[in-house]
Amino acid sequence: MKKSYSKKPVIFALFILFATFIFLLDGCKAPYQPPERFFDTAEQFSEEVRLSIFYPSLGSLKALIELREQGLITVENLTVIGIYHEKERTDYERSIEFVKDNDLRWIKFHKISGELNKDTLFENNPCSGEFEQIFRKSDGIIFFGGADIPPYIYGEKTNLLSGIYTTYRHFLELSFIFHLLGGFQDESLSPFLESDPEFPVLGICLGAQSLNVGTGGTLTQDIWSEKYGKEYFEDVFALDRENWHNNPYSRVFPEEKLIGYNLHRVKLSGEGKFCSVLGFKEDDTPYIISSHHQMVETPGKGMTIIATSLDGKVVEGIEHEKYPHVLGTQFHPEFPILWDTVRKFRITPQDEEGINLNSFLKSNPPSWDFHKKIWAWLSEKLTEYHDSK
């Protein structure tokens, strides 16, 4: 008589063996290692929408992550490439480790090594070929905020209040912008956008100033002393808050743990992009958050002013008159604290209770929509440009 054996234990054992194999295979998978020079091997045409960013600091990356999570950047299949020069002082290893540790496979890096100096920024130089490669393989660019540009680059003496931190960052970004948009420094150069004018570019705070200096413009080196004639913080306290472009109290009373930024309104040009493209009215005065002490003074080649402070003394927005998707904001539409619905911040030592920035923007229309539409505009232009290639 033959013995009858159930097949179920065998099948179960095979299932356990297979599951264990998959688990071990997954556990042995190498951690994500973002490429050091992404554009060397990247194809010019790809399914991914590539947003190149200059100054890929930890703060810049976290801002982009938050913008995606909040549904403000709505680009499908987005890849972000952080571009920097190996001689910058910023510790980009922190950014690289953050991307690796969080398995952020949509974030890459590209390190540039070509030699740059103040005399070669606005001409063909050892980085020119690499600049064109980055441009051809990207669908748009963001220039983020940061420290002051060395004034000798735009032909002025250095104000005692200018704060220069990482010169090579400015060398890299200003030279790239000159190649991208052209400038007064050499008007015989044909910039990249001359043959591809629909390419989207956003400059934020320092990024807006860089768009201006890279195209041959100049900066006001200190707003309060040069535009308002103030030498002391106590005199700035007495100004209307609409004339603060960072928070003076935070500099004088650090123990109070005040926010370093300021909320104030901006005045929009009816002919500028904020009205003609984003749909706002000339009499709209949205609140924005700012943290700067410098601004555009003389506009660079092709740059035009499209937003100011309410008194008209401080430039808050610029665009390019020839290339339709180039925008610079002196304010910060990317700060993660703008989307935080919980945290509150005090501005002056007299404030008993802080304000939530998100609630403040939503309760002062069209401030919230103003910020949302900037990112909706960039998302749309990135996608349109990618699809047109």
Rosetta blueprint (number, residue, H / E / L):
1 M L
2 K L
3 K L
4 S L
5 Y L
6 S L
7 K L
8 K H
9 P H
10 V H
11 I H
12 F H
13 A H
14 L H
15 F H
16 I H
17 L H
18 F H
19 A H
20 T H
21 F H
22 I H
23 F H
24 L H
25 L H
26 D H
27 G H
28 C H
29 K L
30 A L
31 P L
32 Y L
33 Q L
34 P L
35 P L
36 E L
37 R E
38 F H
39 F H
40 D H
41 T L
42 A L
43 E L
44 Q L
45 F L
46 S L
47 E L
48 E L
49 V E
50 R E
51 L E
52 S E
53 I E
54 F E
55 Y L
56 P L
57 S L
58 L H
59 G H
60 S H
61 L H
62 K H
63 A H
64 L H
65 I H
66 E H
67 L H
68 R H
69 E H
70 Q L
71 G L
72 L L
73 I L
74 T L
75 V L
76 E L
77 N L
78 L E
79 T E
80 V E
81 I E
82 G E
83 I E
84 Y E
85 H E
86 E L
87 K L
88 E L
89 R L
90 T L
91 D L
92 Y L
93 E H
94 R H
95 S H
96 I H
97 E H
98 F H
99 V H
100 K H
101 D H
102 N L
103 D L
104 L L
105 R L
106 W L
107 I E
108 K E
109 F E
110 H E
111 K E
112 I E
113 S L
114 G L
115 E L
116 L L
117 N L
118 K L
119 D L
120 T L
121 L L
122 F L
123 E L
124 N L
125 N L
126 P L
127 C L
128 S H
129 G H
130 E H
131 F H
132 E H
133 Q H
134 I H
135 F H
136 R H
137 K L
138 S L
139 D L
140 G E
141 I E
142 I E
143 F E
144 F L
145 G L
146 G L
147 A L
148 D L
149 I L
150 P L
151 P H
152 Y H
153 I H
154 Y H
155 G L
156 E L
157 K L
158 T L
159 N L
160 L L
161 L L
162 S L
163 G L
164 I L
165 Y L
166 T L
167 T H
168 Y H
169 R H
170 H H
171 F H
172 L H
173 E H
174 L H
175 S H
176 F H
177 I H
178 F H
179 H H
180 L H
181 L H
182 G L
183 G L
184 F L
185 Q L
186 D L
187 E L
188 S L
189 L L
190 S L
191 P L
192 F H
193 L H
194 E H
195 S L
196 D L
197 P L
198 E L
199 F L
200 P L
201 V E
202 L E
203 G E
204 I E
205 C L
206 L H
207 G H
208 A H
209 Q H
210 S H
211 L H
212 N H
213 V H
214 G H
215 T L
216 G L
217 G L
218 T L
219 L E
220 T E
221 Q L
222 D L
223 I H
224 W H
225 S H
226 E H
227 K H
228 Y L
229 G L
230 K L
231 E L
232 Y L
233 F H
234 E H
235 D H
236 V H
237 F H
238 A L
239 L L
240 D L
241 R H
242 E H
243 N H
244 W L
245 H L
246 N L
247 N L
248 P H
249 Y H
250 S H
251 R H
252 V H
253 F L
254 P H
255 E H
256 E H
257 K L
258 L L
259 I L
260 G L
261 Y L
262 N E
263 L E
264 H E
265 R E
266 V E
267 K E
268 L E
269 S L
270 G L
271 E L
272 G L
273 K H
274 F H
275 C H
276 S H
277 V L
278 L L
279 G L
280 F L
281 K L
282 E L
283 D L
284 D L
285 T L
286 P L
287 Y E
288 I E
289 I E
290 S E
291 S L
292 H L
293 H L
294 Q L
295 M E
296 V E
297 E L
298 T L
299 P L
300 G L
301 K L
302 G L
303 M E
304 T E
305 I E
306 I E
307 A E
308 T E
309 S E
310 L L
311 D L
312 G L
313 K L
314 V L
315 V E
316 E E
317 G E
318 I E
319 E E
320 H E
321 E L
322 K L
323 Y L
324 P L
325 H L
326 V E
327 L E
328 G E
329 T E
330 Q L
331 F L
332 H L
333 P L
334 E L
335 F L
336 P H
337 I H
338 L H
339 W L
340 D L
341 T L
342 V L
343 R L
344 K L
345 F E
346 R L
347 I L
348 T L
349 P L
350 Q L
351 D L
352 E L
353 E L
354 G L
355 I E
356 N L
357 L H
358 N H
359 S H
360 F H
361 L H
362 K H
363 S L
364 N L
365 P L
366 P L
367 S H
368 W H
369 D H
370 F H
371 H H
372 K H
373 K H
374 I H
375 W H
376 A H
377 W H
378 L H
379 S H
380 E H
381 K H
382 L H
383 T H
384 E H
385 Y H
386 H H
387 D H
388 S H
389 K L
